[in-house]
């Protein structure tokens, strides 16, 4: 996941994030590792997702791919 966060994070740092996807039932709270950085834009790798979270993300990606912008 790519996020814009106006704070200094370090590549390899473990973080906790909370975010919402359009049309999702509830916000996500996940742990991740900062993998890349360009300014304040970070690439985050999720460490653990439960089955409902994986399904919700897969549904969002499918909608985004099929319909374009779903926000």
PyMOL Python script that loads the backbone (N, CA, C, O; Angstrom):
from pymol import cmd

cmd.read_pdbstr("""\
ATOM      1  N   UNK A   1       0.847  -1.153   0.000  1.00  0.00           N
ATOM      2  CA  UNK A   1       0.000   0.000   0.000  1.00  0.00           C
ATOM      3  C   UNK A   1       0.900   1.226   0.000  1.00  0.00           C
ATOM      4  O   UNK A   1       1.944   1.237   0.653  1.00  0.00           O
ATOM      5  N   UNK A   2       0.506   2.235  -0.717  1.00  0.00           N
ATOM      6  CA  UNK A   2       1.222   3.496  -0.717  1.00  0.00           C
ATOM      7  C   UNK A   2       0.429   4.490   0.121  1.00  0.00           C
ATOM      8  O   UNK A   2      -0.785   4.616  -0.033  1.00  0.00           O
ATOM      9  N   UNK A   3       1.126   5.195   1.009  1.00  0.00           N
ATOM     10  CA  UNK A   3       0.475   6.196   1.852  1.00  0.00           C
ATOM     11  C   UNK A   3       1.294   7.475   1.871  1.00  0.00           C
ATOM     12  O   UNK A   3       2.517   7.443   1.737  1.00  0.00           O
ATOM     13  N   UNK A   4       0.617   8.590   2.035  1.00  0.00           N
ATOM     14  CA  UNK A   4       1.280   9.874   2.231  1.00  0.00           C
ATOM     15  C   UNK A   4       1.123  10.223   3.700  1.00  0.00           C
ATOM     16  O   UNK A   4       0.005  10.369   4.193  1.00  0.00           O
ATOM     17  N   UNK A   5       2.243  10.358   4.398  1.00  0.00           N
ATOM     18  CA  UNK A   5       2.233  10.671   5.824  1.00  0.00           C
ATOM     19  C   UNK A   5       3.281  11.753   6.066  1.00  0.00           C
ATOM     20  O   UNK A   5       4.472  11.500   5.880  1.00  0.00           O
ATOM     21  N   UNK A   6       2.869  12.948   6.475  1.00  0.00           N
ATOM     22  CA  UNK A   6       3.835  14.041   6.643  1.00  0.00           C
ATOM     23  C   UNK A   6       4.644  13.940   7.938  1.00  0.00           C
ATOM     24  O   UNK A   6       4.689  14.880   8.731  1.00  0.00           O
ATOM     25  N   UNK A   7       5.281  12.782   8.137  1.00  0.00           N
ATOM     26  CA  UNK A   7       6.209  12.572   9.254  1.00  0.00           C
ATOM     27  C   UNK A   7       7.387  11.757   8.726  1.00  0.00           C
ATOM     28  O   UNK A   7       7.285  11.103   7.688  1.00  0.00           O
ATOM     29  N   UNK A   8       8.491  11.804   9.442  1.00  0.00           N
ATOM     30  CA  UNK A   8       9.663  11.025   9.028  1.00  0.00           C
ATOM     31  C   UNK A   8       9.544   9.591   9.518  1.00  0.00           C
ATOM     32  O   UNK A   8       9.517   9.335  10.722  1.00  0.00           O
ATOM     33  N   UNK A   9       9.472   8.666   8.582  1.00  0.00           N
ATOM     34  CA  UNK A   9       9.523   7.244   8.882  1.00  0.00           C
ATOM     35  C   UNK A   9      10.769   6.686   8.217  1.00  0.00           C
ATOM     36  O   UNK A   9      11.263   7.246   7.238  1.00  0.00           O
ATOM     37  N   UNK A  10      11.268   5.600   8.742  1.00  0.00           N
ATOM     38  CA  UNK A  10      12.498   4.997   8.242  1.00  0.00           C
ATOM     39  C   UNK A  10      12.176   3.688   7.532  1.00  0.00           C
ATOM     40  O   UNK A  10      11.339   2.915   7.998  1.00  0.00           O
ATOM     41  N   UNK A  11      12.837   3.438   6.410  1.00  0.00           N
ATOM     42  CA  UNK A  11      12.688   2.162   5.727  1.00  0.00           C
ATOM     43  C   UNK A  11      13.035   1.050   6.716  1.00  0.00           C
ATOM     44  O   UNK A  11      14.062   1.103   7.393  1.00  0.00           O
ATOM     45  N   UNK A  12      12.156   0.037   6.788  1.00  0.00           N
ATOM     46  CA  UNK A  12      12.342  -1.067   7.728  1.00  0.00           C
ATOM     47  C   UNK A  12      11.598  -0.880   9.039  1.00  0.00           C
ATOM     48  O   UNK A  12      11.487  -1.814   9.833  1.00  0.00           O
ATOM     49  N   UNK A  13      11.088   0.330   9.270  1.00  0.00           N
ATOM     50  CA  UNK A  13      10.364   0.612  10.517  1.00  0.00           C
ATOM     51  C   UNK A  13       9.013  -0.096  10.516  1.00  0.00           C
ATOM     52  O   UNK A  13       8.313  -0.098   9.504  1.00  0.00           O
ATOM     53  N   UNK A  14       8.646  -0.692  11.644  1.00  0.00           N
ATOM     54  CA  UNK A  14       7.321  -1.299  11.808  1.00  0.00           C
ATOM     55  C   UNK A  14       6.363  -0.243  12.322  1.00  0.00           C
ATOM     56  O   UNK A  14       6.678   0.504  13.248  1.00  0.00           O
ATOM     57  N   UNK A  15       5.178  -0.189  11.705  1.00  0.00           N
ATOM     58  CA  UNK A  15       4.184   0.818  12.068  1.00  0.00           C
ATOM     59  C   UNK A  15       2.812   0.161  12.197  1.00  0.00           C
ATOM     60  O   UNK A  15       2.605  -0.977  11.774  1.00  0.00           O
ATOM     61  N   UNK A  16       1.892   0.899  12.785  1.00  0.00           N
ATOM     62  CA  UNK A  16       0.492   0.499  12.822  1.00  0.00           C
ATOM     63  C   UNK A  16      -0.288   1.571  12.098  1.00  0.00           C
ATOM     64  O   UNK A  16      -0.098   2.759  12.360  1.00  0.00           O
ATOM     65  N   UNK A  17      -1.172   1.170  11.179  1.00  0.00           N
ATOM     66  CA  UNK A  17      -1.996   2.144  10.477  1.00  0.00           C
ATOM     67  C   UNK A  17      -3.464   1.801  10.595  1.00  0.00           C
ATOM     68  O   UNK A  17      -3.853   0.647  10.778  1.00  0.00           O
ATOM     69  N   UNK A  18      -4.257   2.836  10.486  1.00  0.00           N
ATOM     70  CA  UNK A  18      -5.701   2.668  10.424  1.00  0.00           C
ATOM     71  C   UNK A  18      -6.174   3.433   9.198  1.00  0.00           C
ATOM     72  O   UNK A  18      -5.819   4.595   9.001  1.00  0.00           O
ATOM     73  N   UNK A  19      -6.980   2.769   8.378  1.00  0.00           N
ATOM     74  CA  UNK A  19      -7.491   3.410   7.164  1.00  0.00           C
ATOM     75  C   UNK A  19      -8.832   2.794   6.803  1.00  0.00           C
ATOM     76  O   UNK A  19      -9.201   1.728   7.297  1.00  0.00           O
ATOM     77  N   UNK A  20      -9.542   3.478   5.942  1.00  0.00           N
ATOM     78  CA  UNK A  20     -10.826   2.984   5.448  1.00  0.00           C
ATOM     79  C   UNK A  20     -10.777   2.889   3.938  1.00  0.00           C
ATOM     80  O   UNK A  20     -10.187   3.737   3.268  1.00  0.00           O
ATOM     81  N   UNK A  21     -11.392   1.866   3.416  1.00  0.00           N
ATOM     82  CA  UNK A  21     -11.564   1.732   1.971  1.00  0.00           C
ATOM     83  C   UNK A  21     -12.978   2.166   1.617  1.00  0.00           C
ATOM     84  O   UNK A  21     -13.899   1.958   2.407  1.00  0.00           O
ATOM     85  N   UNK A  22     -13.170   2.768   0.438  1.00  0.00           N
ATOM     86  CA  UNK A  22     -14.535   3.090   0.019  1.00  0.00           C
ATOM     87  C   UNK A  22     -15.383   1.825   0.022  1.00  0.00           C
ATOM     88  O   UNK A  22     -14.949   0.768  -0.435  1.00  0.00           O
ATOM     89  N   UNK A  23     -16.575   1.948   0.534  1.00  0.00           N
ATOM     90  CA  UNK A  23     -17.558   0.859   0.586  1.00  0.00           C
ATOM     91  C   UNK A  23     -17.208  -0.260   1.557  1.00  0.00           C
ATOM     92  O   UNK A  23     -17.898  -1.279   1.591  1.00  0.00           O
ATOM     93  N   UNK A  24     -16.166  -0.096   2.337  1.00  0.00           N
ATOM     94  CA  UNK A  24     -15.801  -1.125   3.323  1.00  0.00           C
ATOM     95  C   UNK A  24     -16.731  -1.028   4.532  1.00  0.00           C
ATOM     96  O   UNK A  24     -17.257   0.040   4.843  1.00  0.00           O
ATOM     97  N   UNK A  25     -16.917  -2.137   5.192  1.00  0.00           N
ATOM     98  CA  UNK A  25     -17.810  -2.194   6.353  1.00  0.00           C
ATOM     99  C   UNK A  25     -17.246  -1.460   7.565  1.00  0.00           C
ATOM    100  O   UNK A  25     -17.989  -0.841   8.327  1.00  0.00           O
ATOM    101  N   UNK A  26     -15.925  -1.534   7.739  1.00  0.00           N
ATOM    102  CA  UNK A  26     -15.304  -0.946   8.931  1.00  0.00           C
ATOM    103  C   UNK A  26     -13.880  -0.524   8.590  1.00  0.00           C
ATOM    104  O   UNK A  26     -13.308  -0.999   7.609  1.00  0.00           O
ATOM    105  N   UNK A  27     -13.307   0.369   9.397  1.00  0.00           N
ATOM    106  CA  UNK A  27     -11.905   0.747   9.178  1.00  0.00           C
ATOM    107  C   UNK A  27     -10.975  -0.447   9.425  1.00  0.00           C
ATOM    108  O   UNK A  27     -11.303  -1.374  10.167  1.00  0.00           O
ATOM    109  N   UNK A  28      -9.829  -0.394   8.793  1.00  0.00           N
ATOM    110  CA  UNK A  28      -8.794  -1.409   8.976  1.00  0.00           C
ATOM    111  C   UNK A  28      -7.790  -0.880   9.988  1.00  0.00           C
ATOM    112  O   UNK A  28      -7.448   0.303   9.963  1.00  0.00           O
ATOM    113  N   UNK A  29      -7.324  -1.728  10.861  1.00  0.00           N
ATOM    114  CA  UNK A  29      -6.179  -1.417  11.731  1.00  0.00           C
ATOM    115  C   UNK A  29      -5.198  -2.553  11.518  1.00  0.00           C
ATOM    116  O   UNK A  29      -5.474  -3.702  11.863  1.00  0.00           O
ATOM    117  N   UNK A  30      -4.037  -2.218  10.939  1.00  0.00           N
ATOM    118  CA  UNK A  30      -3.072  -3.241  10.545  1.00  0.00           C
ATOM    119  C   UNK A  30      -1.656  -2.833  10.940  1.00  0.00           C
ATOM    120  O   UNK A  30      -1.363  -1.655  11.147  1.00  0.00           O
ATOM    121  N   UNK A  31      -0.797  -3.826  11.036  1.00  0.00           N
ATOM    122  CA  UNK A  31       0.625  -3.602  11.260  1.00  0.00           C
ATOM    123  C   UNK A  31       1.344  -3.780   9.933  1.00  0.00           C
ATOM    124  O   UNK A  31       0.989  -4.644   9.132  1.00  0.00           O
ATOM    125  N   UNK A  32       2.355  -2.954   9.711  1.00  0.00           N
ATOM    126  CA  UNK A  32       3.097  -3.047   8.462  1.00  0.00           C
ATOM    127  C   UNK A  32       4.537  -2.610   8.655  1.00  0.00           C
ATOM    128  O   UNK A  32       4.931  -2.129   9.718  1.00  0.00           O
ATOM    129  N   UNK A  33       5.306  -2.792   7.598  1.00  0.00           N
ATOM    130  CA  UNK A  33       6.700  -2.386   7.574  1.00  0.00           C
ATOM    131  C   UNK A  33       6.892  -1.401   6.425  1.00  0.00           C
ATOM    132  O   UNK A  33       6.408  -1.630   5.316  1.00  0.00           O
ATOM    133  N   UNK A  34       7.594  -0.316   6.691  1.00  0.00           N
ATOM    134  CA  UNK A  34       7.919   0.658   5.647  1.00  0.00           C
ATOM    135  C   UNK A  34       8.964   0.012   4.735  1.00  0.00           C
ATOM    136  O   UNK A  34      10.055  -0.340   5.183  1.00  0.00           O
ATOM    137  N   UNK A  35       8.620  -0.140   3.453  1.00  0.00           N
ATOM    138  CA  UNK A  35       9.529  -0.769   2.493  1.00  0.00           C
ATOM    139  C   UNK A  35      10.205   0.233   1.566  1.00  0.00           C
ATOM    140  O   UNK A  35      11.360   0.038   1.189  1.00  0.00           O
ATOM    141  N   UNK A  36       9.502   1.305   1.191  1.00  0.00           N
ATOM    142  CA  UNK A  36      10.082   2.317   0.304  1.00  0.00           C
ATOM    143  C   UNK A  36       9.668   3.703   0.780  1.00  0.00           C
ATOM    144  O   UNK A  36       8.705   3.874   1.527  1.00  0.00           O
ATOM    145  N   UNK A  37      10.439   4.688   0.315  1.00  0.00           N
ATOM    146  CA  UNK A  37      10.132   6.073   0.675  1.00  0.00           C
ATOM    147  C   UNK A  37      10.546   7.000  -0.462  1.00  0.00           C
ATOM    148  O   UNK A  37      11.646   6.883  -1.002  1.00  0.00           O
ATOM    149  N   UNK A  38       9.653   7.922  -0.818  1.00  0.00           N
ATOM    150  CA  UNK A  38       9.933   9.029  -1.735  1.00  0.00           C
ATOM    151  C   UNK A  38       9.326  10.269  -1.100  1.00  0.00           C
ATOM    152  O   UNK A  38       8.122  10.498  -1.207  1.00  0.00           O
ATOM    153  N   UNK A  39      10.149  11.065  -0.445  1.00  0.00           N
ATOM    154  CA  UNK A  39       9.617  12.201   0.303  1.00  0.00           C
ATOM    155  C   UNK A  39       8.784  11.682   1.463  1.00  0.00           C
ATOM    156  O   UNK A  39       9.268  10.923   2.302  1.00  0.00           O
ATOM    157  N   UNK A  40       7.516  12.103   1.500  1.00  0.00           N
ATOM    158  CA  UNK A  40       6.601  11.617   2.534  1.00  0.00           C
ATOM    159  C   UNK A  40       5.647  10.553   2.004  1.00  0.00           C
ATOM    160  O   UNK A  40       4.662  10.228   2.667  1.00  0.00           O
ATOM    161  N   UNK A  41       5.917  10.008   0.831  1.00  0.00           N
ATOM    162  CA  UNK A  41       5.119   8.895   0.300  1.00  0.00           C
ATOM    163  C   UNK A  41       5.864   7.611   0.605  1.00  0.00           C
ATOM    164  O   UNK A  41       7.030   7.447   0.244  1.00  0.00           O
ATOM    165  N   UNK A  42       5.169   6.702   1.279  1.00  0.00           N
ATOM    166  CA  UNK A  42       5.781   5.462   1.748  1.00  0.00           C
ATOM    167  C   UNK A  42       5.074   4.252   1.151  1.00  0.00           C
ATOM    168  O   UNK A  42       3.856   4.251   0.978  1.00  0.00           O
ATOM    169  N   UNK A  43       5.845   3.241   0.844  1.00  0.00           N
ATOM    170  CA  UNK A  43       5.300   1.950   0.449  1.00  0.00           C
ATOM    171  C   UNK A  43       5.290   1.056   1.672  1.00  0.00           C
ATOM    172  O   UNK A  43       6.331   0.821   2.286  1.00  0.00           O
ATOM    173  N   UNK A  44       4.122   0.560   2.023  1.00  0.00           N
ATOM    174  CA  UNK A  44       3.947  -0.234   3.238  1.00  0.00           C
ATOM    175  C   UNK A  44       3.610  -1.673   2.872  1.00  0.00           C
ATOM    176  O   UNK A  44       2.745  -1.924   2.033  1.00  0.00           O
ATOM    177  N   UNK A  45       4.293  -2.607   3.503  1.00  0.00           N
ATOM    178  CA  UNK A  45       3.968  -4.031   3.372  1.00  0.00           C
ATOM    179  C   UNK A  45       3.189  -4.437   4.616  1.00  0.00           C
ATOM    180  O   UNK A  45       3.666  -4.257   5.737  1.00  0.00           O
ATOM    181  N   UNK A  46       1.988  -4.984   4.422  1.00  0.00           N
ATOM    182  CA  UNK A  46       1.208  -5.474   5.553  1.00  0.00           C
ATOM    183  C   UNK A  46       1.895  -6.708   6.130  1.00  0.00           C
ATOM    184  O   UNK A  46       2.351  -7.572   5.380  1.00  0.00           O
ATOM    185  N   UNK A  47       1.971  -6.794   7.444  1.00  0.00           N
ATOM    186  CA  UNK A  47       2.602  -7.943   8.086  1.00  0.00           C
ATOM    187  C   UNK A  47       1.613  -9.082   8.264  1.00  0.00           C
ATOM    188  O   UNK A  47       1.936 -10.234   7.975  1.00  0.00           O
ATOM    189  N   UNK A  48       0.411  -8.773   8.738  1.00  0.00           N
ATOM    190  CA  UNK A  48      -0.611  -9.801   8.951  1.00  0.00           C
ATOM    191  C   UNK A  48      -1.969  -9.203   8.607  1.00  0.00           C
ATOM    192  O   UNK A  48      -2.313  -8.112   9.063  1.00  0.00           O
ATOM    193  N   UNK A  49      -2.733  -9.924   7.802  1.00  0.00           N
ATOM    194  CA  UNK A  49      -4.122  -9.563   7.526  1.00  0.00           C
ATOM    195  C   UNK A  49      -4.974 -10.786   7.839  1.00  0.00           C
ATOM    196  O   UNK A  49      -4.620 -11.910   7.481  1.00  0.00           O
ATOM    197  N   UNK A  50      -6.090 -10.559   8.505  1.00  0.00           N
ATOM    198  CA  UNK A  50      -6.986 -11.684   8.732  1.00  0.00           C
ATOM    199  C   UNK A  50      -7.816 -11.928   7.470  1.00  0.00           C
ATOM    200  O   UNK A  50      -7.791 -11.121   6.541  1.00  0.00           O
ATOM    201  N   UNK A  51      -8.534 -13.017   7.443  1.00  0.00           N
ATOM    202  CA  UNK A  51      -9.281 -13.403   6.241  1.00  0.00           C
ATOM    203  C   UNK A  51     -10.289 -12.336   5.813  1.00  0.00           C
ATOM    204  O   UNK A  51     -10.334 -12.005   4.628  1.00  0.00           O
ATOM    205  N   UNK A  52     -11.105 -11.777   6.725  1.00  0.00           N
ATOM    206  CA  UNK A  52     -12.037 -10.724   6.289  1.00  0.00           C
ATOM    207  C   UNK A  52     -11.322  -9.499   5.705  1.00  0.00           C
ATOM    208  O   UNK A  52     -11.817  -8.898   4.751  1.00  0.00           O
ATOM    209  N   UNK A  53     -10.174  -9.125   6.260  1.00  0.00           N
ATOM    210  CA  UNK A  53      -9.422  -7.993   5.714  1.00  0.00           C
ATOM    211  C   UNK A  53      -8.909  -8.302   4.311  1.00  0.00           C
ATOM    212  O   UNK A  53      -9.010  -7.467   3.413  1.00  0.00           O
ATOM    213  N   UNK A  54      -8.358  -9.504   4.123  1.00  0.00           N
ATOM    214  CA  UNK A  54      -7.872  -9.888   2.788  1.00  0.00           C
ATOM    215  C   UNK A  54      -9.016  -9.878   1.774  1.00  0.00           C
ATOM    216  O   UNK A  54      -8.850  -9.413   0.646  1.00  0.00           O
ATOM    217  N   UNK A  55     -10.179 -10.395   2.182  1.00  0.00           N
ATOM    218  CA  UNK A  55     -11.333 -10.437   1.274  1.00  0.00           C
ATOM    219  C   UNK A  55     -11.812  -9.038   0.925  1.00  0.00           C
ATOM    220  O   UNK A  55     -12.140  -8.768  -0.231  1.00  0.00           O
ATOM    221  N   UNK A  56     -11.857  -8.137   1.912  1.00  0.00           N
ATOM    222  CA  UNK A  56     -12.302  -6.760   1.673  1.00  0.00           C
ATOM    223  C   UNK A  56     -11.339  -6.034   0.725  1.00  0.00           C
ATOM    224  O   UNK A  56     -11.778  -5.313  -0.171  1.00  0.00           O
ATOM    225  N   UNK A  57     -10.038  -6.221   0.918  1.00  0.00           N
ATOM    226  CA  UNK A  57      -9.048  -5.601   0.034  1.00  0.00           C
ATOM    227  C   UNK A  57      -9.157  -6.175  -1.366  1.00  0.00           C
ATOM    228  O   UNK A  57      -9.095  -5.427  -2.342  1.00  0.00           O
ATOM    229  N   UNK A  58      -9.317  -7.487  -1.487  1.00  0.00           N
ATOM    230  CA  UNK A  58      -9.459  -8.121  -2.805  1.00  0.00           C
ATOM    231  C   UNK A  58     -10.698  -7.587  -3.520  1.00  0.00           C
ATOM    232  O   UNK A  58     -10.656  -7.340  -4.725  1.00  0.00           O
ATOM    233  N   UNK A  59     -11.797  -7.407  -2.793  1.00  0.00           N
ATOM    234  CA  UNK A  59     -13.022  -6.871  -3.386  1.00  0.00           C
ATOM    235  C   UNK A  59     -12.799  -5.443  -3.880  1.00  0.00           C
ATOM    236  O   UNK A  59     -13.259  -5.080  -4.962  1.00  0.00           O
ATOM    237  N   UNK A  60     -12.095  -4.633  -3.090  1.00  0.00           N
ATOM    238  CA  UNK A  60     -11.800  -3.264  -3.486  1.00  0.00           C
ATOM    239  C   UNK A  60     -10.931  -3.224  -4.748  1.00  0.00           C
ATOM    240  O   UNK A  60     -11.205  -2.457  -5.671  1.00  0.00           O
ATOM    241  N   UNK A  61      -9.884  -4.052  -4.781  1.00  0.00           N
ATOM    242  CA  UNK A  61      -8.985  -4.087  -5.937  1.00  0.00           C
ATOM    243  C   UNK A  61      -9.750  -4.531  -7.182  1.00  0.00           C
ATOM    244  O   UNK A  61      -9.551  -3.975  -8.262  1.00  0.00           O
ATOM    245  N   UNK A  62     -10.612  -5.520  -7.040  1.00  0.00           N
ATOM    246  CA  UNK A  62     -11.409  -5.986  -8.181  1.00  0.00           C
ATOM    247  C   UNK A  62     -12.326  -4.886  -8.691  1.00  0.00           C
ATOM    248  O   UNK A  62     -12.415  -4.671  -9.900  1.00  0.00           O
ATOM    249  N   UNK A  63     -13.011  -4.184  -7.790  1.00  0.00           N
ATOM    250  CA  UNK A  63     -13.873  -3.073  -8.198  1.00  0.00           C
ATOM    251  C   UNK A  63     -13.065  -1.967  -8.873  1.00  0.00           C
ATOM    252  O   UNK A  63     -13.468  -1.429  -9.904  1.00  0.00           O
ATOM    253  N   UNK A  64     -11.932  -1.640  -8.285  1.00  0.00           N
ATOM    254  CA  UNK A  64     -11.079  -0.586  -8.831  1.00  0.00           C
ATOM    255  C   UNK A  64     -10.612  -0.956 -10.231  1.00  0.00           C
ATOM    256  O   UNK A  64     -10.567  -0.105 -11.119  1.00  0.00           O
ATOM    257  N   UNK A  65     -10.264  -2.226 -10.432  1.00  0.00           N
ATOM    258  CA  UNK A  65      -9.794  -2.689 -11.722  1.00  0.00           C
ATOM    259  C   UNK A  65     -10.926  -2.707 -12.751  1.00  0.00           C
ATOM    260  O   UNK A  65     -10.736  -2.327 -13.906  1.00  0.00           O
ATOM    261  N   UNK A  66     -12.088  -3.148 -12.321  1.00  0.00           N
ATOM    262  CA  UNK A  66     -13.228  -3.289 -13.233  1.00  0.00           C
ATOM    263  C   UNK A  66     -13.877  -1.950 -13.567  1.00  0.00           C
ATOM    264  O   UNK A  66     -14.167  -1.668 -14.730  1.00  0.00           O
ATOM    265  N   UNK A  67     -14.105  -1.122 -12.538  1.00  0.00           N
ATOM    266  CA  UNK A  67     -14.893   0.092 -12.717  1.00  0.00           C
ATOM    267  C   UNK A  67     -14.078   1.374 -12.793  1.00  0.00           C
ATOM    268  O   UNK A  67     -14.613   2.428 -13.138  1.00  0.00           O
ATOM    269  N   UNK A  68     -12.809   1.296 -12.478  1.00  0.00           N
ATOM    270  CA  UNK A  68     -12.022   2.518 -12.373  1.00  0.00           C
ATOM    271  C   UNK A  68     -12.161   3.085 -10.987  1.00  0.00           C
ATOM    272  O   UNK A  68     -12.209   2.319 -10.025  1.00  0.00           O
ATOM    273  N   UNK A  69     -12.228   4.394 -10.838  1.00  0.00           N
ATOM    274  CA  UNK A  69     -12.284   5.034  -9.530  1.00  0.00           C
ATOM    275  C   UNK A  69     -13.589   4.693  -8.821  1.00  0.00           C
ATOM    276  O   UNK A  69     -14.669   4.962  -9.346  1.00  0.00           O
ATOM    277  N   UNK A  70     -13.493   4.094  -7.616  1.00  0.00           N
ATOM    278  CA  UNK A  70     -14.680   3.729  -6.849  1.00  0.00           C
ATOM    279  C   UNK A  70     -14.806   4.560  -5.580  1.00  0.00           C
ATOM    280  O   UNK A  70     -15.595   4.211  -4.703  1.00  0.00           O
ATOM    281  N   UNK A  71     -14.051   5.651  -5.457  1.00  0.00           N
ATOM    282  CA  UNK A  71     -14.138   6.445  -4.233  1.00  0.00           C
ATOM    283  C   UNK A  71     -15.415   7.243  -4.179  1.00  0.00           C
ATOM    284  O   UNK A  71     -15.649   7.969  -3.213  1.00  0.00           O
TER     285      UNK A  71
END
""", "prot")
cmd.dss("prot")
cmd.show_as("cartoon", "prot")
cmd.util.cbc("prot")
cmd.orient("prot")
